[in-house]
Amino acid sequence: MLGKLIKHEFKATARIYLPFFIMLFLFTVVNRVFMQMNAGLEYSPQRMIPQTILMILYVLAVVIVLVLTLGVTVQRFYKNLMTDEGYLMFTLPVTQDQLILSKLIVAFVWNIFSTAIAMLSFLGLFMDGKTLQLFIEELGRLWQTAAENQVNLTWLVILFGTTFLFGLVSGILQLYASIVIGCTSSRHKILLGLGVYLGFNVVSQIVGSLALPFTSNWLVTISAQKGGPTPVQYAEFFQGMLLFGIILSIVFSVAFYIITRMMLKRKLNLE
Amino acid sequence: MDNILECRNLVKLFPNCMALNGVDLEIPKGRIIGLLGPNGSGKSTLMKLANGLLTPTQGEILINGKAPGVESKKVVSYLPERTYLTEWMTVQDMTDLFADFYADFNKEKAFGMFKRLAINPKLRIKTMSKGTKEKVQLILVMSREAELYLLDEPIGGVDPAARDFILDTIIGNYNENATVLISTHLISDVEKVLDDVIFINQGGIVLKASVDDIREKQDKSVDALFREVFKC
């Protein structure tokens, strides 16, 4: 049943996302063509004005895609579960867990997809063979320097990516938990939801500040030593921060999930 | 186990309002039952509780002896008082969705009824009138071969001619062992199809009787009895 829910959720969301992805793709291509045509030519306002306008539109398109992703994540959960459509969703022979997970998994995939597409489009706009080669060479040098200093850069990058992924899960679940609590208000759903969301942010800031002693300890240690911190010390510091971030995300994800599940199970009250 | 639906001391409290006040009820298999009561008497609340859309404040509600959950949702076909169809979908999409999730859904039956009512399956729900949407929803709900149909105001929003079609659909599409619970206040319209009636008022069961009994012993129509019991 989870598979079927995911399938239907993808169907329902793809129809919103795909046109915007296509729009971004077209803007990227048009901008790229314009830039290539103008490259190497003398400066002329007649050419620069359309190019500037196109560039502004392109940036706008990227922003829209990213905002859209947040909007759809919220809207799908709210509209499909908490409004009239919820009458169908909650009478399907599925569990609350399957409903939450299907929404979470699909939102997660689209969030990654949107981010990746925005980045690819950016690369597509400015990258050419020569720059790419230079970029790869530079990266190789960076990795080599890191390795010479006993720093495993690959591990740090993996850790960074993992932190991002866990943060994304907890971010989506934070939205869900805020929505279900917001919906307990009969008149001020959005206001309460927003308030709860900000409240969650404050809580996570406070919990996040638990890392402060660790940070200040590190600062004290390195300031006591001559010549500042070594690359290995830097790497260890970042690794510590990232691991702390991952653990926090897991703890918050579990908390938000439990809140969402409990509210859907016990306090569901569709209009 | 002869009861498809049972309530034991069922209480549902809302802020500032007692929707159900200690309801005890046994509904057997194979009956068509009218759940009749004035507005705000607790009809919809009872149906929502049976579907797990609400949780009881006290007491319990059982479908086939079990609390509402995945197992009960497999055998209960529910028509809520509002339309839950997804606006951007076509009738075909909605039908596929039902067929995908409900093992007891009969696609041929659904398409047969769409055809009879001249509803084009390619049409988007968005483009339909409220009455047509209600018909589509009823067809979807009645195309399941369920054990219990919970129909909340199935004829509230449609014209009298469509009412007859809907009632025919309801009686024509359920099997002998299934139970149909219809909530409504349009009693004279549904009276002819009912086996039993339950009168509900202010969250409590006022009367439970078979339609034959009311007609023979009291020599009244259900509609007349309702007006008597609920006289304002």
HADDOCK unambig.tbl for C-alpha pairs under 7 A between the chains (distance, minus, plus):
assign (segid A and resid 84 and name CA) (segid B and resid 83 and name CA) 6.85 0.50 0.50
assign (segid A and resid 84 and name CA) (segid B and resid 84 and name CA) 4.99 0.50 0.50
assign (segid A and resid 85 and name CA) (segid B and resid 84 and name CA) 4.57 0.50 0.50
assign (segid A and resid 85 and name CA) (segid B and resid 85 and name CA) 6.48 0.50 0.50
assign (segid A and resid 85 and name CA) (segid B and resid 86 and name CA) 6.56 0.50 0.50
assign (segid A and resid 87 and name CA) (segid B and resid 84 and name CA) 6.06 0.50 0.50
assign (segid A and resid 88 and name CA) (segid B and resid 84 and name CA) 6.07 0.50 0.50
assign (segid A and resid 90 and name CA) (segid B and resid 53 and name CA) 6.80 0.50 0.50
assign (segid A and resid 91 and name CA) (segid B and resid 51 and name CA) 6.44 0.50 0.50
assign (segid A and resid 91 and name CA) (segid B and resid 73 and name CA) 5.98 0.50 0.50
assign (segid A and resid 92 and name CA) (segid B and resid 73 and name CA) 6.30 0.50 0.50
assign (segid A and resid 92 and name CA) (segid B and resid 101 and name CA) 6.71 0.50 0.50
assign (segid A and resid 93 and name CA) (segid B and resid 70 and name CA) 4.59 0.50 0.50
assign (segid A and resid 93 and name CA) (segid B and resid 71 and name CA) 6.93 0.50 0.50
assign (segid A and resid 93 and name CA) (segid B and resid 73 and name CA) 4.96 0.50 0.50
assign (segid A and resid 93 and name CA) (segid B and resid 74 and name CA) 5.45 0.50 0.50
assign (segid A and resid 94 and name CA) (segid B and resid 70 and name CA) 5.62 0.50 0.50
assign (segid A and resid 95 and name CA) (segid B and resid 70 and name CA) 6.39 0.50 0.50
assign (segid A and resid 266 and name CA) (segid B and resid 55 and name CA) 6.01 0.50 0.50
assign (segid A and resid 268 and name CA) (segid B and resid 53 and name CA) 6.49 0.50 0.50
assign (segid A and resid 268 and name CA) (segid B and resid 54 and name CA) 6.13 0.50 0.50
assign (segid A and resid 269 and name CA) (segid B and resid 53 and name CA) 6.96 0.50 0.50
assign (segid A and resid 269 and name CA) (segid B and resid 54 and name CA) 6.30 0.50 0.50
